[in-house]
Amino acid sequence: MAGTGGKFKVRCPACGVANLIPADREGETGKCGGCHGALPPLYLHPVPLTDRSFDSFVAHYPGPVLAEFWAPW
């Protein structure tokens, strides 16, 4: 995913076509311009999760996920 003037390039998980998504559409799902399949929502900022919300957000997210784990100890 690369930034291009307030837009981000997101590849369709179904057909591989690169789609330009406006940055102001963060968190919204989109439709592929090639196959019209669903595009996963784009998140520009970290989404804080807990042990209760992790599975519902990360395990079922249709695209790649970058997770950082930390502990205060």
N, CA, C and O atoms as a GROMACS GRO file, in nm:
protein
  292
    1MET      N    1   0.086  -0.115   0.000
    1MET     CA    2   0.000   0.000   0.000
    1MET      C    3   0.091   0.122   0.000
    1MET      O    4   0.168   0.141   0.094
    2ALA      N    5   0.084   0.202  -0.100
    2ALA     CA    6   0.170   0.320  -0.111
    2ALA      C    7   0.084   0.445  -0.124
    2ALA      O    8  -0.019   0.444  -0.191
    3GLY      N    9   0.128   0.553  -0.059
    3GLY     CA   10   0.054   0.678  -0.066
    3GLY      C   11   0.078   0.750  -0.197
    3GLY      O   12   0.190   0.752  -0.248
    4THR      N   13  -0.027   0.811  -0.252
    4THR     CA   14  -0.018   0.887  -0.376
    4THR      C   15  -0.106   1.010  -0.363
    4THR      O   16  -0.222   1.007  -0.405
    5GLY      N   17  -0.054   1.119  -0.306
    5GLY     CA   18  -0.130   1.243  -0.297
    5GLY      C   19  -0.264   1.232  -0.226
    5GLY      O   20  -0.366   1.268  -0.284
    6GLY      N   21  -0.267   1.183  -0.103
    6GLY     CA   22  -0.392   1.170  -0.030
    6GLY      C   23  -0.472   1.047  -0.066
    6GLY      O   24  -0.585   1.030  -0.021
    7LYS      N   25  -0.413   0.961  -0.148
    7LYS     CA   26  -0.478   0.835  -0.185
    7LYS      C   27  -0.380   0.721  -0.159
    7LYS      O   28  -0.258   0.740  -0.162
    8PHE      N   29  -0.434   0.604  -0.134
    8PHE     CA   30  -0.352   0.487  -0.108
    8PHE      C   31  -0.386   0.378  -0.207
    8PHE      O   32  -0.503   0.357  -0.241
    9LYS      N   33  -0.283   0.308  -0.252
    9LYS     CA   34  -0.301   0.199  -0.346
    9LYS      C   35  -0.324   0.070  -0.268
    9LYS      O   36  -0.240   0.030  -0.188
   10VAL      N   37  -0.437   0.006  -0.290
   10VAL     CA   38  -0.471  -0.119  -0.223
   10VAL      C   39  -0.501  -0.224  -0.329
   10VAL      O   40  -0.585  -0.203  -0.417
   11ARG      N   41  -0.432  -0.337  -0.321
   11ARG     CA   42  -0.456  -0.445  -0.417
   11ARG      C   43  -0.576  -0.527  -0.374
   11ARG      O   44  -0.594  -0.557  -0.256
   12CYS      N   45  -0.657  -0.563  -0.471
   12CYS     CA   46  -0.775  -0.646  -0.446
   12CYS      C   47  -0.730  -0.786  -0.409
   12CYS      O   48  -0.648  -0.845  -0.480
   13PRO      N   49  -0.781  -0.842  -0.298
   13PRO     CA   50  -0.742  -0.978  -0.260
   13PRO      C   51  -0.793  -1.084  -0.357
   13PRO      O   52  -0.741  -1.195  -0.359
   14ALA      N   53  -0.894  -1.052  -0.436
   14ALA     CA   54  -0.952  -1.150  -0.529
   14ALA      C   55  -0.881  -1.152  -0.664
   14ALA      O   56  -0.848  -1.259  -0.715
   15CYS      N   57  -0.858  -1.033  -0.724
   15CYS     CA   58  -0.803  -1.030  -0.860
   15CYS      C   59  -0.667  -0.964  -0.871
   15CYS      O   60  -0.603  -0.973  -0.976
   16GLY      N   61  -0.620  -0.896  -0.766
   16GLY     CA   62  -0.488  -0.835  -0.767
   16GLY      C   63  -0.480  -0.696  -0.829
   16GLY      O   64  -0.372  -0.639  -0.834
   17VAL      N   65  -0.591  -0.641  -0.876
   17VAL     CA   66  -0.591  -0.507  -0.936
   17VAL      C   67  -0.562  -0.403  -0.828
   17VAL      O   68  -0.615  -0.412  -0.717
   18ALA      N   69  -0.476  -0.305  -0.861
   18ALA     CA   70  -0.446  -0.196  -0.769
   18ALA      C   71  -0.558  -0.092  -0.776
   18ALA      O   72  -0.594  -0.045  -0.884
   19ASN      N   73  -0.612  -0.056  -0.661
   19ASN     CA   74  -0.720   0.041  -0.651
   19ASN      C   75  -0.671   0.160  -0.570
   19ASN      O   76  -0.605   0.142  -0.467
   20LEU      N   77  -0.701   0.283  -0.614
   20LEU     CA   78  -0.667   0.402  -0.538
   20LEU      C   79  -0.782   0.436  -0.444
   20LEU      O   80  -0.895   0.458  -0.487
   21ILE      N   81  -0.750   0.441  -0.315
   21ILE     CA   82  -0.850   0.468  -0.212
   21ILE      C   83  -0.818   0.604  -0.149
   21ILE      O   84  -0.706   0.623  -0.101
   22PRO      N   85  -0.913   0.699  -0.148
   22PRO     CA   86  -0.888   0.829  -0.083
   22PRO      C   87  -0.864   0.811   0.067
   22PRO      O   88  -0.930   0.730   0.132
   23ALA      N   89  -0.768   0.887   0.121
   23ALA     CA   90  -0.734   0.876   0.262
   23ALA      C   91  -0.851   0.909   0.354
   23ALA      O   92  -0.857   0.859   0.466
   24ASP      N   93  -0.945   0.991   0.308
   24ASP     CA   94  -1.058   1.027   0.393
   24ASP      C   95  -1.163   0.917   0.402
   24ASP      O   96  -1.266   0.935   0.467
   25ARG      N   97  -1.139   0.803   0.339
   25ARG     CA   98  -1.233   0.690   0.346
   25ARG      C   99  -1.183   0.583   0.444
   25ARG      O  100  -1.220   0.466   0.434
   26GLU      N  101  -1.100   0.625   0.538
   26GLU     CA  102  -1.042   0.533   0.636
   26GLU      C  103  -1.151   0.455   0.710
   26GLU      O  104  -1.250   0.512   0.754
   27GLY      N  105  -1.130   0.324   0.722
   27GLY     CA  106  -1.221   0.237   0.794
   27GLY      C  107  -1.341   0.191   0.715
   27GLY      O  108  -1.421   0.111   0.765
   28GLU      N  109  -1.357   0.239   0.592
   28GLU     CA  110  -1.471   0.199   0.509
   28GLU      C  111  -1.429   0.089   0.412
   28GLU      O  112  -1.315   0.086   0.366
   29THR      N  113  -1.520   0.000   0.382
   29THR     CA  114  -1.493  -0.100   0.279
   29THR      C  115  -1.518  -0.037   0.144
   29THR      O  116  -1.592   0.060   0.132
   30GLY      N  117  -1.455  -0.093   0.042
   30GLY     CA  118  -1.472  -0.040  -0.092
   30GLY      C  119  -1.502  -0.152  -0.190
   30GLY      O  120  -1.517  -0.268  -0.151
   31LYS      N  121  -1.511  -0.115  -0.317
   31LYS     CA  122  -1.538  -0.212  -0.422
   31LYS      C  123  -1.425  -0.204  -0.523
   31LYS      O  124  -1.385  -0.094  -0.562
   32CYS      N  125  -1.373  -0.318  -0.566
   32CYS     CA  126  -1.265  -0.324  -0.663
   32CYS      C  127  -1.312  -0.269  -0.798
   32CYS      O  128  -1.423  -0.300  -0.843
   33GLY      N  129  -1.229  -0.188  -0.861
   33GLY     CA  130  -1.261  -0.134  -0.992
   33GLY      C  131  -1.251  -0.238  -1.102
   33GLY      O  132  -1.305  -0.218  -1.211
   34GLY      N  133  -1.180  -0.349  -1.075
   34GLY     CA  134  -1.165  -0.454  -1.176
   34GLY      C  135  -1.274  -0.560  -1.170
   34GLY      O  136  -1.349  -0.578  -1.266
   35CYS      N  137  -1.282  -0.630  -1.057
   35CYS     CA  138  -1.376  -0.742  -1.046
   35CYS      C  139  -1.502  -0.706  -0.966
   35CYS      O  140  -1.594  -0.787  -0.958
   36HIS      N  141  -1.506  -0.586  -0.908
   36HIS     CA  142  -1.618  -0.538  -0.826
   36HIS      C  143  -1.634  -0.617  -0.696
   36HIS      O  144  -1.739  -0.610  -0.632
   37GLY      N  145  -1.530  -0.692  -0.658
   37GLY     CA  146  -1.531  -0.763  -0.531
   37GLY      C  147  -1.507  -0.665  -0.417
   37GLY      O  148  -1.467  -0.551  -0.439
   38ALA      N  149  -1.530  -0.710  -0.295
   38ALA     CA  150  -1.513  -0.626  -0.177
   38ALA      C  151  -1.366  -0.604  -0.146
   38ALA      O  152  -1.285  -0.698  -0.150
   39LEU      N  153  -1.331  -0.478  -0.115
   39LEU     CA  154  -1.196  -0.445  -0.069
   39LEU      C  155  -1.201  -0.432   0.083
   39LEU      O  156  -1.299  -0.381   0.137
   40PRO      N  157  -1.098  -0.479   0.152
   40PRO     CA  158  -1.097  -0.464   0.298
   40PRO      C  159  -1.084  -0.316   0.335
   40PRO      O  160  -1.030  -0.237   0.258
   41PRO      N  161  -1.134  -0.278   0.453
   41PRO     CA  162  -1.121  -0.139   0.495
   41PRO      C  163  -0.974  -0.101   0.514
   41PRO      O  164  -0.892  -0.185   0.551
   42LEU      N  165  -0.942   0.023   0.488
   42LEU     CA  166  -0.807   0.076   0.502
   42LEU      C  167  -0.798   0.151   0.634
   42LEU      O  168  -0.883   0.235   0.664
   43TYR      N  169  -0.696   0.121   0.712
   43TYR     CA  170  -0.673   0.192   0.838
   43TYR      C  171  -0.539   0.261   0.831
   43TYR      O  172  -0.437   0.195   0.811
   44LEU      N  173  -0.536   0.393   0.846
   44LEU     CA  174  -0.414   0.471   0.837
   44LEU      C  175  -0.343   0.485   0.970
   44LEU      O  176  -0.224   0.515   0.975
   45HIS      N  177  -0.415   0.463   1.078
   45HIS     CA  178  -0.360   0.478   1.212
   45HIS      C  179  -0.381   0.347   1.288
   45HIS      O  180  -0.472   0.271   1.256
   46PRO      N  181  -0.298   0.322   1.388
   46PRO     CA  182  -0.315   0.200   1.468
   46PRO      C  183  -0.454   0.194   1.531
   46PRO      O  184  -0.509   0.295   1.573
   47VAL      N  185  -0.507   0.074   1.538
   47VAL     CA  186  -0.637   0.051   1.601
   47VAL      C  187  -0.610  -0.024   1.731
   47VAL      O  188  -0.570  -0.140   1.728
   48PRO      N  189  -0.630   0.041   1.847
   48PRO     CA  190  -0.605  -0.026   1.974
   48PRO      C  191  -0.705  -0.141   1.994
   48PRO      O  192  -0.825  -0.125   1.976
   49LEU      N  193  -0.652  -0.256   2.031
   49LEU     CA  194  -0.736  -0.374   2.056
   49LEU      C  195  -0.707  -0.430   2.194
   49LEU      O  196  -0.601  -0.405   2.251
   50THR      N  197  -0.802  -0.504   2.245
   50THR     CA  198  -0.784  -0.573   2.373
   50THR      C  199  -0.791  -0.723   2.348
   50THR      O  200  -0.814  -0.766   2.235
   51ASP      N  201  -0.773  -0.801   2.452
   51ASP     CA  202  -0.785  -0.946   2.435
   51ASP      C  203  -0.927  -0.984   2.394
   51ASP      O  204  -0.947  -1.090   2.333
   52ARG      N  205  -1.024  -0.903   2.426
   52ARG     CA  206  -1.163  -0.933   2.388
   52ARG      C  207  -1.195  -0.894   2.243
   52ARG      O  208  -1.276  -0.960   2.178
   53SER      N  209  -1.131  -0.789   2.192
   53SER     CA  210  -1.163  -0.743   2.057
   53SER      C  211  -1.067  -0.796   1.950
   53SER      O  212  -1.094  -0.780   1.831
   54PHE      N  213  -0.956  -0.858   1.990
   54PHE     CA  214  -0.855  -0.903   1.894
   54PHE      C  215  -0.911  -0.999   1.790
   54PHE      O  216  -0.896  -0.976   1.670
   55ASP      N  217  -0.974  -1.107   1.834
   55ASP     CA  218  -1.024  -1.208   1.740
   55ASP      C  219  -1.128  -1.151   1.643
   55ASP      O  220  -1.124  -1.181   1.524
   56SER      N  221  -1.219  -1.070   1.693
   56SER     CA  222  -1.323  -1.019   1.604
   56SER      C  223  -1.268  -0.922   1.500
   56SER      O  224  -1.326  -0.908   1.393
   57PHE      N  225  -1.156  -0.856   1.530
   57PHE     CA  226  -1.100  -0.760   1.435
   57PHE      C  227  -0.989  -0.823   1.350
   57PHE      O  228  -0.995  -0.817   1.227
   58VAL      N  229  -0.890  -0.883   1.412
   58VAL     CA  230  -0.772  -0.932   1.341
   58VAL      C  231  -0.794  -1.066   1.274
   58VAL      O  232  -0.760  -1.083   1.157
   59ALA      N  233  -0.848  -1.162   1.345
   59ALA     CA  234  -0.862  -1.297   1.289
   59ALA      C  235  -0.956  -1.302   1.170
   59ALA      O  236  -0.943  -1.389   1.084
   60HIS      N  237  -1.050  -1.211   1.164
   60HIS     CA  238  -1.147  -1.212   1.055
   60HIS      C  239  -1.124  -1.102   0.952
   60HIS      O  240  -1.205  -1.085   0.861
   61TYR      N  241  -1.012  -1.027   0.964
   61TYR     CA  242  -0.983  -0.920   0.867
   61TYR      C  243  -0.938  -0.985   0.737
   61TYR      O  244  -0.848  -1.070   0.740
   62PRO      N  245  -0.996  -0.948   0.623
   62PRO     CA  246  -0.965  -1.015   0.496
   62PRO      C  247  -0.831  -0.978   0.434
   62PRO      O  248  -0.788  -1.043   0.338
   63GLY      N  249  -0.764  -0.877   0.486
   63GLY     CA  250  -0.636  -0.835   0.429
   63GLY      C  251  -0.522  -0.862   0.524
   63GLY      O  252  -0.542  -0.920   0.630
   64PRO      N  253  -0.401  -0.819   0.487
   64PRO     CA  254  -0.286  -0.837   0.575
   64PRO      C  255  -0.299  -0.748   0.699
   64PRO      O  256  -0.359  -0.641   0.694
   65VAL      N  257  -0.243  -0.795   0.809
   65VAL     CA  258  -0.250  -0.723   0.936
   65VAL      C  259  -0.110  -0.714   0.995
   65VAL      O  260  -0.036  -0.812   0.995
   66LEU      N  261  -0.074  -0.597   1.044
   66LEU     CA  262   0.051  -0.578   1.116
   66LEU      C  263   0.013  -0.557   1.262
   66LEU      O  264  -0.059  -0.463   1.294
   67ALA      N  265   0.060  -0.645   1.349
   67ALA     CA  266   0.025  -0.636   1.491
   67ALA      C  267   0.151  -0.612   1.573
   67ALA      O  268   0.254  -0.675   1.549
   68GLU      N  269   0.141  -0.523   1.671
   68GLU     CA  270   0.250  -0.499   1.764
   68GLU      C  271   0.198  -0.532   1.903
   68GLU      O  272   0.092  -0.485   1.944
   69PHE      N  273   0.272  -0.613   1.975
   69PHE     CA  274   0.233  -0.653   2.109
   69PHE      C  275   0.332  -0.594   2.208
   69PHE      O  276   0.453  -0.593   2.182
   70TRP      N  277   0.283  -0.546   2.320
   70TRP     CA  278   0.371  -0.493   2.422
   70TRP      C  279   0.309  -0.514   2.559
   70TRP      O  280   0.189  -0.540   2.571
   71ALA      N  281   0.390  -0.503   2.659
   71ALA     CA  282   0.344  -0.515   2.797
   71ALA      C  283   0.418  -0.411   2.880
   71ALA      O  284   0.532  -0.379   2.850
   72PRO      N  285   0.355  -0.358   2.985
   72PRO     CA  286   0.419  -0.255   3.065
   72PRO      C  287   0.530  -0.307   3.157
   72PRO      O  288   0.594  -0.227   3.225
   73TRP      N  289   0.554  -0.435   3.161
   73TRP     CA  290   0.659  -0.485   3.248
   73TRP      C  291   0.783  -0.489   3.170
   73TRP      O  292   0.888  -0.529   3.221
   0.00000   0.00000   0.00000
